[in-house]
Amino acid sequence: MLKKFFAEVRDSRVAQILLFAHFLYFVFLFLQLFEISSSYEVLILREVDDIAFQHSLRKIHNMWGLLEFGRGLRMNDYAYGSLFWNVHALATYPFYLLRNLIGESPLIVSARMISFLFSYLGLVYLFKILKYFRVKTAQALAILLLFCSFPTFAYFSQRFGTVAMVFCFSVSSIYYALQFDGSKDSRKKLIWAFALCVGTKLSGILIAPVIALLVFFHYFEQEKKSFLEALTNTMVLAFKSSLLGTLLMAPGLFAGVIKFEYATAFLNTLSHHLGTVSTGQSTFSFADNFLYGVFSFSLSPILYFCLAVLFLIYAFKDWLKEKTSNHLNLQKFILIFSSMILAFVL
């Protein structure tokens, strides 16, 4: 795929310019990762989460130092999944050891770099989705650059938190749902992608309706199964992926079979954080939040309109050429585009 990608970029001057713009933006965001300051004017709110999450990360490192791996595996601070905490703990553990040896290490930066990595990995899958809809490379790079221009992308790609991981696994789940053909290999890829999304954070399950509808479309329209059979197959796949996701998110819940206190400790922590964490004092309704998210910035309506036009041009172009085989692509596009708008503004 890389060989084909660079061949297409080599043949298009516009694609070359856009790729260079992506490179400059990548370097700019990467350098921002190393901004360490106690000033709120410099770090805005990033410092708050850095301090809180680093404390939880240090707890797992200390547990591992005492060989209490089970406790670390059952960690679910802030109602985040065990997968999230243990991936970050494993990736940053060398820096923790380095700090114990020499007294200093870029531990705070290394955690941010994981978010940065997952943000750009999510962009790779987003590019694959665009290519699935037969968007040319230059147009795909332009759409991705537009996507990166949203302040939320830059913010969450440099912040120690769950958003980048959930974004990556959500987009990969959509990609594998689009590629789903009913084979064992495609089922395995989709199950794992969705399970990793849920294992990172429970709210990752919100992408489930999009995935389920795409899988249902495949069984019902492409394999020509009956409505009931297509629904049953979709529900079986959803159950398997949800079960694996729950295992990755909450191994302590399953460990309750061995020791009941493990399950109660997990549920108590989950209940506490779900009850205390909020997003502010807003009393807006769902509709108010949606309208505010879309229209709060003067350019937002224009950006959304351009995205919609670019996607729909390609979707309708294919549909008009091959009405019988490609009208499903139009349905898929509308579903995915709508879910992405919701992901941005809620």
N, C-alpha and C positions, 0 to 999 in steps of 0.2 A: 504493500500500500504506500509506503514512504517513497519508493521509486517512482510510482505513478504520480504521487502528489508533487514531487519536485520537477518531474517532467512537465506537468501542467503549469507549474509556476514559471518554469523556464520559458514557456511559450507565450506567456502573458505579462506584459509590462505592468499592467494594473495590479496583477497578483503579486508581482515582485515588490512594488511600492507598499502594498498592504501588509505583506509579510515583514518588511523592514519596519513598518509602523508597529506591528505586533512585537517585534524584537525590542524596539526602544521602550515600549510600554512595559514589557516584561522586565527589562533591566531596571527601569525606574521603580517598579513595585518591589523588586528584589532588594534594592538598596534601602528601601523604606523599612524593611524587616529589621534592620540593624539600628534603627532609631530607638535609643534607650534614654529615657528622660523621666524626671519626676514631675514635670510640668504638664498640667492638664491642657494647656494651650497647644502643646506639641503632640501629645498622645490622645487627646480628647478623652474618650471613655475606655480606650483599650487597656489602660493601666489597671483599672478596677478588676476586670476579668483576669488579667495576667496574674495579679496577686492572689485572687481567690482560687483560680484553677491550679496555679503552681503549688499552692498549699496541698491540694488534693493529690497532685502528682507526686509531691514529696512523700506523702503518706504511703503510697504504693511502693516507692523506692525503698523506704524504710522497712516495709513489710518484707520485701524481697531480701533485704539485707539480713533479716532475722529468719529467712527461709520460710516465711509464712505466705506461701504462694496462693493458698486457697483463699485467704482473706483478700488479697489483691485481686483475685479473679472475681470475687463477689462484690467488688467496689461499684457503687452506683450513686456517687455524690451528684447533687443537682439534678437527679433523675435522669442522668445520662447513662447510656448503655455501657456494659462492661467492655465491649469491643472498643469503644472510644477511649476509655481510660487506659486499657492495657496496651493498645497500639501506641499511644503517646508515651506511656511509661517505658515500653520496650525500646522505642526509637530514641528516647532521651536518657536512658539509663547510663550509657557511656559518659555523657556529660555530667551526670550526677556523681559518678565515680571520680571523674576528673576534678570536680569541685571539692570532693572530700580529700583529694591528694594535694592539690595546689591552692585550694581556697577560692579559685575563680573559674568560671566556665560560662560559655554562652547558652546556658540552659533555657533562659527565657526566650532567646532568639530561635533555638532549635524547635521549640513547640510551635512557634509561629510558622516556621518553614514547612511543617507538616501540612498546615492549612493551605499554604501557598502551593504546595505540590498537588494536593487534592483539587484545588480550584482549577489549575491548569489541566489536570487529568480529566476533569469534568468538561473542559472546553474541547478536548480531543474527542470525547464521546458526542458532544454537541455538533462538532464538525462531521462526524460519521452520520449523525441523524440528517444533517443537511444534504449530505451526499446520497443518502437513501432516497431523498426526494428529488434527486437528480439536479441539485443546485450546482452550478459551475463553481470551480475553485475560487475564482476571483470574487464572485458574489458571496460565497460562503465565508471567505476571510473578511469581507466587508461587514457581514451580519455579525460575525464573532467580535469584530472590533467595536461595533455598536453595542453589543451585549456587554463587553468589558468596560464601556464608557459609563455604565451605570455606577454611581458611587458605592452602591452596596457590594458590588463585586470586589472593588479595590479594598473596601473596609474589611470584609469577611475573609479575604485571601491573606490578610496580614494579622488576623486576630486568632488567638488561641481559643478555639471553640469548636462546636459541632457542625456549624453551618456548611463549611467547605466540604466536609466528608459526606454529609447528607446530600448536598448538591451533586457531588460526583456520583454517588451510588444511585441517586434518583434518575439522573440523566442516563447512566449506564443501564438501569432497569428499563427505561423507555426504549433505548436502542435495542436491547435484546428482545424486548416485546415486539418491536417492529420486525426483527429478524426471525421471530419465532416461526418454526415450521412443523412443530409437533414432534420432532425427533428427540431422542434421549439427550443428545448433546445440547440442543437449544433449550430443553427444559432445565437441564442442569445449570446452564449459564444464567438463565432468568431467575431461577430459584436462589442462587447464590448472590446475584446482584441485589435482589430485593431484600434478602435476609441480611446482607451487610448494611443496607440502608436502615432497616429497623433495629439492627444490633447496635448501631451508632447512637440513635436516639429514637424514642418511642414515636415521636411525631413523624418520623419517616414513613409510617404506615399510611399517611395521608395521600401518598402517591398510588396507593393500591387500586382505587377505582379506575385510574387511567390505565394501569397495567392490565387489570382484569378485563376491561372493555376491548383492549387491543388483542388479547388472547382470545376472547370470545368471538371477535370479528373473524379471526383466523379459522376457528373451528366451524363457525356458522356459515361464513361466506366462501371460504376457500376450500375447506374440506367437505362442505355441503352436509354437515351433520344436522340433526334435528335440533330445535331450540333447547329441548330438555337435555339432550346429550352434550351439546356444546356448553350449556350452563354447568352441568355436572363435571365435565372435564376441567372447566375453568375453576370451579370451587375446589376440586381436588388439588390442583396446582397451587391455589391460594393458600390452602391449609398447610401443605408441605413447606412452602416458603415462609409462612407466618410462624410455623412451629420452629423452624431453623432460626429465624430472626429473633424469636423470643429466647431461644437457647443462647444466642450470641449476646443478646442484651442483658439477660437476667439469669445467668447460671446459678445464682444463689436461690432463685425460685425453684429450680429443679433439684438443687442440693437439699431442699427442705424435706425430700423423701428420706434422706439419710439423717438429717438433724433438723427438726421443725423450726428451731431458732433461726436458722439461716433464711428461711422463707419469710418469717415475721420481721426479721431485721431489714430485709430487702423492701418489703411492703411498707414498713414504717418510714424508711428513708424516702421512698417514692411518694408516699402520701404527704410527708412533710414538705418536700420541695415543690410538689405540684400545688400545694396549698399556699406557699409563701412567695414563690417566684411570680413576678408580674412584669408587664411591659410598660408600666407607667400608670398615670391616674386618668387615662382617657376613658370617657364614657360613651365614645362613639359606638354606633351599631355596626354590624357587619357591612351594611351598604355604605355607611359613612366612611368606614376605613377603606373600603374598596375605591370609592370615588376620590378620597383624599390621596391614596397611593398613586392613582393613575394621573390625576390632574393637579397635584400639589406643585409640580414644577412646570414652568411654562413650555419647556420642550418635550415633556413627556407625551402629550397627545400626538405630536408630530412624529416622535420616535416610534411609538406603537403603530401609528398609521403606516409608516414606511416599512416596518417589519411585516405588517399584515399584507401590504401590497406585494412586497418581494416574494413572500411565501406563496400567496394565492396565485400570482402570475405563473409560477412553476407548477403548482398543483393543478390549476385549470388547463394549462398547456398540455400536460400529460393526459389529463382526463378527456380533453377534446380529441386527442389523437387516438386513444384507445379507451373508449367509454366503458366497455365491459370489464376490463382488467384493472383499470386505474382509478375508478371512482372510489374505491376503498382507501386509496392514498389520500384523497381529499378529506374523507371522514377522519382519518388518522391525524392529518395535519390540524384540522379544526380542534380536535380533542387536545392535542399536545400544545398548540399555541395558547389555547384558553387556560390550560393548567399552568403554563409558564407565566402568564400574566398574573394569575392568582399567587404563584410562588413569589413574585416580585413585590406585591403590594400588601400581603397579609402578614 
